[in-house]
Amino acid sequence: MMDKQMFPSIRLHYMGVNRKNRNKGYGKMLLLFALDTCLEISENVGCVFVTLEALEGTVGFKQE
């Protein structure tokens, strides 16, 4: 039987900004706030990575 390793992580799921509030920097602020919160959590529980599930149309925002 194969030995599986487990790594503590945080999964962010479908973050978004309402259409009327897009292109105002809110998405970037939201993501930075979430990552800052993940950093605080990792200091207490030892998370080693963060994943973000996103809709295909929002990929460009994450690549900036």
C-alpha positions in Angstrom: 0.0 0.0 0.0 1.3 3.5 -0.9 2.0 5.8 1.9 0.1 9.1 1.4 1.4 12.3 2.8 -1.0 15.0 4.0 -0.2 18.7 4.1 -2.2 21.2 6.1 -3.6 23.8 3.7 -6.3 26.4 3.3 -8.8 26.3 0.4 -10.4 29.6 -0.7 -13.5 28.9 -2.7 -15.0 31.2 -5.3 -14.2 34.7 -4.1 -15.7 37.5 -6.2 -16.9 41.1 -6.5 -20.3 42.2 -7.6 -20.3 43.4 -11.3 -21.1 47.0 -10.4 -18.0 47.1 -8.2 -15.5 45.6 -10.5 -12.4 47.3 -11.8 -12.1 49.4 -8.6 -9.5 47.3 -6.9 -11.9 45.6 -4.5 -11.0 42.1 -5.8 -7.3 42.7 -5.2 -8.0 44.1 -1.7 -10.2 41.0 -1.0 -7.6 38.6 -2.1 -4.8 40.3 -0.2 -7.0 40.4 3.0 -7.7 36.7 2.5 -4.0 35.9 2.1 -3.1 37.9 5.1 -5.7 36.0 7.1 -4.2 32.7 5.8 -0.8 33.9 7.0 -2.1 34.5 10.5 -3.8 31.1 10.5 -0.7 29.4 9.3 1.3 30.8 12.2 -1.0 29.0 14.6 -1.7 25.8 12.8 1.2 25.3 10.4 -0.5 25.5 7.0 2.0 25.1 4.2 0.0 26.2 1.1 -3.2 28.0 0.0 -5.4 27.1 -3.0 -8.0 29.3 -4.7 -10.7 27.8 -6.8 -11.8 30.3 -9.4 -14.1 30.5 -12.4 -12.4 30.3 -15.7 -13.3 33.9 -16.7 -11.5 35.3 -13.6 -8.1 33.8 -14.3 -6.7 37.1 -15.8 -7.2 38.9 -12.5 -5.2 36.3 -10.5 -2.3 36.6 -13.0 -1.7 40.3 -12.5 
